[in-house]
Amino acid sequence: MTVRPLLLACALASLSAPFAAVPAVAAEAADAAHRQKALALAQTVQSQEIAIDSSMAVIDSQMVDAMMADPDVKKLEAAHPGAVRAMWEGAKPVMRQELVNSLPDLWQHLADVYASHLTDAQIDATTAFFRTATGHKFLLQMNKRVDVRPMVADATAGEGKIRQQTYENGASAAAIGAIGDMSDAERAEIARFLTTDAGRALGATAPDVTRTGLEWMNRTDSAAQARVGAAMKAALDRFLAQHR
């Protein structure tokens, strides 16, 4: 449900056009302002620092192990030690840029969810919480706790797709781990927020937020995949040429 004042619009329908025109503009302005608030919340919970910088640090620490789960990659590494790390290092800046390019798309889809579920006041309170030191730390710790290896395994086995259960399991484990990383005072602050009207409303968005995140991760971009693959191959070719 949007915050467009539907009852007022219905009441104004019986009035003449000149009178209806002003409230209609006001309604559109209110709806646009609500959407902008929702977008600001999306950009807060998935800022570049969180969605790109922090995520890339986590991926960097796990990607070689994740790639080595593939038997062919493992054979390559056995024959040419260091080759897998070289491939990842070659692909890393390309993957980062692809994430940067796709981030606005994630923001827009998350904004759709927040705008449809939360009121202006709930969005304001949620944005304010995640901009506190505790809220921001919790978001960062969640990212640091994500295990990308099962997701990479899914993507490798499933034509680039991550299964919903894998995604949900990873998100749940990361959230639990993040809570454990917080101090007693910080955990109390999080608990207080979750019991507020905004916190409860945010909790109700979880299924749609999960769906949105999974769809974003699984959205196929053959050109982007080709660029990452080409970067890996070029890095491997350089490595093999240097280690003959």
C-alpha positions as CSV (number, residue, x, y, z in Angstrom):
1,M,0.0,0.0,0.0
2,T,1.4,3.4,-0.9
3,V,0.9,6.5,1.2
4,R,-1.1,8.3,-1.6
5,P,-4.2,9.7,0.2
6,L,-6.8,7.5,-1.4
7,L,-9.8,8.6,0.6
8,L,-9.1,12.2,-0.2
9,A,-8.8,11.4,-3.9
10,C,-12.2,9.6,-3.8
11,A,-13.8,12.6,-2.1
12,L,-12.4,15.0,-4.6
13,A,-13.7,13.0,-7.6
14,S,-17.1,14.6,-7.2
15,L,-15.6,18.1,-7.4
16,S,-15.0,20.1,-10.5
17,A,-11.6,19.9,-12.3
18,P,-10.2,23.2,-11.1
19,F,-10.6,22.2,-7.4
20,A,-9.4,18.6,-8.0
21,A,-6.2,19.8,-9.8
22,V,-4.4,21.1,-6.7
23,P,-5.0,18.1,-4.4
24,A,-3.9,15.8,-7.3
25,V,-0.6,17.6,-7.6
26,A,-0.2,17.5,-3.8
27,A,-0.9,13.7,-3.8
28,E,1.6,13.1,-6.5
29,A,4.2,15.2,-4.6
30,A,3.5,13.3,-1.4
31,D,3.9,10.0,-3.3
32,A,7.1,11.1,-4.8
33,A,8.4,12.3,-1.5
34,H,7.5,8.9,0.1
35,R,9.3,7.1,-2.7
36,Q,12.4,9.3,-2.2
37,K,12.4,8.4,1.5
38,A,12.2,4.7,0.6
39,L,15.1,5.1,-1.9
40,A,17.2,6.9,0.8
41,L,16.5,3.9,3.1
42,A,17.6,1.5,0.4
43,Q,20.8,3.5,-0.2
44,T,21.5,3.4,3.6
45,V,21.1,-0.3,4.1
46,Q,22.9,-1.1,0.9
47,S,25.4,1.8,0.6
48,Q,28.4,1.4,-1.6
49,E,30.5,0.9,1.6
50,I,28.3,-2.0,2.6
51,A,27.2,-3.5,-0.7
52,I,30.5,-3.0,-2.6
53,D,33.5,-2.3,-0.3
54,S,32.6,-4.7,2.5
55,S,31.2,-7.3,0.2
56,M,34.3,-7.3,-2.0
57,A,36.5,-7.8,1.1
58,V,34.5,-10.8,2.1
59,I,34.4,-12.2,-1.4
60,D,38.2,-11.7,-1.7
61,S,38.8,-13.7,1.4
62,Q,36.7,-16.6,0.3
63,M,36.6,-16.7,-3.5
64,V,39.7,-18.8,-4.1
65,D,38.4,-21.5,-1.8
66,A,35.0,-21.3,-3.4
67,M,36.5,-21.7,-6.9
68,M,38.6,-24.6,-5.7
69,A,35.5,-26.6,-4.9
70,D,35.2,-27.2,-8.7
71,P,37.1,-30.3,-9.6
72,D,38.5,-28.9,-12.8
73,V,39.7,-25.7,-11.0
74,K,41.3,-27.9,-8.3
75,K,43.2,-29.8,-11.0
76,L,44.4,-26.6,-12.5
77,E,45.7,-25.4,-9.2
78,A,47.4,-28.7,-8.5
79,A,49.2,-28.4,-11.9
80,H,49.9,-24.7,-11.6
81,P,50.0,-23.5,-8.0
82,G,48.9,-19.9,-7.7
83,A,46.9,-20.0,-10.9
84,V,43.5,-19.7,-9.2
85,R,44.5,-16.7,-7.1
86,A,45.9,-15.1,-10.3
87,M,42.6,-15.7,-12.1
88,W,40.6,-14.1,-9.2
89,E,43.0,-11.1,-8.9
90,G,42.4,-10.5,-12.7
91,A,38.7,-10.7,-12.4
92,K,38.3,-8.8,-9.1
93,P,38.3,-5.2,-10.4
94,V,35.9,-6.2,-13.2
95,M,33.5,-7.9,-10.8
96,R,33.7,-4.8,-8.5
97,Q,32.8,-2.5,-11.4
98,E,29.9,-4.8,-12.4
99,L,28.6,-4.6,-8.8
100,V,28.9,-0.8,-8.8
101,N,27.0,-0.7,-12.1
102,S,24.2,-2.9,-10.8
103,L,23.8,-1.3,-7.4
104,P,21.3,1.4,-8.5
105,D,19.1,-1.4,-9.8
106,L,19.1,-3.0,-6.3
107,W,18.3,0.4,-4.7
108,Q,15.3,0.9,-6.9
109,H,13.8,-2.6,-6.2
110,L,14.4,-2.3,-2.5
111,A,12.8,1.1,-2.6
112,D,9.7,-0.5,-4.2
113,V,9.5,-2.9,-1.2
114,Y,10.0,-0.2,1.5
115,A,7.6,2.2,-0.2
116,S,4.9,-0.4,-0.4
117,H,5.3,-1.7,3.2
118,L,6.3,1.3,5.3
119,T,4.8,4.6,6.2
120,D,6.8,7.9,6.0
121,A,7.4,7.8,9.8
122,Q,8.5,4.1,9.7
123,I,10.9,4.8,6.9
124,D,12.3,7.8,8.8
125,A,12.8,5.9,12.0
126,T,14.4,2.9,10.2
127,T,16.8,5.1,8.2
128,A,17.7,7.0,11.4
129,F,18.5,3.7,13.2
130,F,20.7,2.3,10.4
131,R,22.6,5.6,10.4
132,T,23.5,5.3,14.0
133,A,26.8,3.8,15.0
134,T,25.1,0.6,16.2
135,G,22.9,0.2,13.1
136,H,25.7,0.8,10.7
137,K,28.0,-1.6,12.6
138,F,25.3,-4.3,12.5
139,L,25.0,-3.9,8.7
140,L,28.8,-4.2,8.3
141,Q,29.1,-7.1,10.6
142,M,26.3,-9.0,8.7
143,N,28.2,-8.6,5.5
144,K,31.4,-9.8,7.1
145,R,29.6,-12.9,8.3
146,V,28.3,-13.9,4.9
147,D,29.7,-17.2,3.6
148,V,29.7,-16.8,-0.1
149,R,31.1,-20.3,-0.8
150,P,27.7,-22.2,-0.8
151,M,26.4,-19.4,-3.2
152,V,29.3,-19.9,-5.5
153,A,28.7,-23.6,-5.5
154,D,25.0,-23.1,-6.3
155,A,25.9,-20.7,-9.1
156,T,28.5,-23.1,-10.6
157,A,26.1,-26.1,-10.5
158,G,22.9,-24.2,-11.4
159,E,23.7,-22.2,-14.5
160,G,24.6,-19.1,-12.5
161,K,21.6,-19.2,-10.1
162,I,21.6,-19.2,-6.3
163,R,18.9,-21.3,-4.6
164,Q,16.6,-19.5,-2.3
165,Q,17.3,-21.8,0.6
166,T,21.0,-21.3,0.2
167,Y,20.5,-17.5,0.2
168,E,18.2,-17.6,3.2
169,N,20.5,-19.8,5.2
170,G,23.4,-17.5,4.5
171,A,21.5,-14.4,5.5
172,S,20.2,-16.0,8.7
173,A,23.6,-17.2,9.7
174,A,25.1,-13.8,9.0
175,A,22.5,-12.0,11.1
176,I,23.0,-14.4,14.0
177,G,26.7,-14.0,13.8
178,A,26.5,-10.2,13.6
179,I,24.4,-10.1,16.7
180,G,27.1,-12.1,18.5
181,D,29.6,-9.5,17.4
182,M,27.8,-6.7,19.1
183,S,28.3,-5.5,22.6
184,D,25.6,-6.0,25.3
185,A,24.7,-2.3,25.0
186,E,24.5,-2.5,21.2
187,R,22.4,-5.6,21.3
188,A,20.0,-3.9,23.7
189,E,19.8,-0.9,21.3
190,I,19.0,-3.3,18.4
191,A,16.3,-5.0,20.5
192,R,14.7,-1.7,21.4
193,F,14.5,-0.7,17.7
194,L,13.0,-4.0,16.7
195,T,10.2,-3.6,19.3
196,T,9.2,-0.2,17.9
197,D,6.5,0.3,15.3
198,A,9.2,0.8,12.7
199,G,11.1,-2.2,13.7
200,R,8.1,-4.5,13.6
201,A,7.1,-3.1,10.2
202,L,10.6,-3.6,8.9
203,G,10.5,-7.2,10.0
204,A,7.3,-7.7,7.9
205,T,9.3,-6.7,4.8
206,A,11.7,-9.6,5.2
207,P,10.1,-12.0,2.7
208,D,10.0,-9.3,0.0
209,V,13.5,-8.0,0.8
210,T,14.8,-11.6,0.6
211,R,13.1,-12.1,-2.8
212,T,14.4,-8.8,-4.1
213,G,18.0,-9.6,-3.0
214,L,17.9,-13.0,-4.5
215,E,16.4,-11.8,-7.8
216,W,19.1,-9.1,-8.0
217,M,21.8,-11.7,-7.4
218,N,20.3,-14.1,-9.9
219,R,19.6,-11.5,-12.6
220,T,21.4,-12.8,-15.7
221,D,23.7,-10.3,-17.5
222,S,25.5,-12.3,-20.1
223,A,27.7,-9.3,-21.1
224,A,28.8,-8.9,-17.5
225,Q,29.5,-12.6,-17.1
226,A,31.5,-12.5,-20.4
227,R,33.6,-9.6,-19.1
228,V,34.4,-11.3,-15.8
229,G,35.2,-14.6,-17.7
230,A,37.5,-12.8,-20.2
231,A,39.3,-11.1,-17.3
232,M,39.9,-14.5,-15.6
233,K,41.1,-16.0,-18.8
234,A,43.5,-13.2,-19.6
235,A,44.9,-13.4,-16.0
236,L,45.4,-17.1,-16.4
237,D,47.1,-16.7,-19.7
238,R,49.5,-14.2,-18.2
239,F,50.2,-16.4,-15.2
240,L,50.9,-19.5,-17.3
241,A,53.2,-17.5,-19.6
242,Q,55.2,-16.2,-16.6
243,H,55.5,-19.6,-15.0
244,R,56.5,-21.9,-17.8
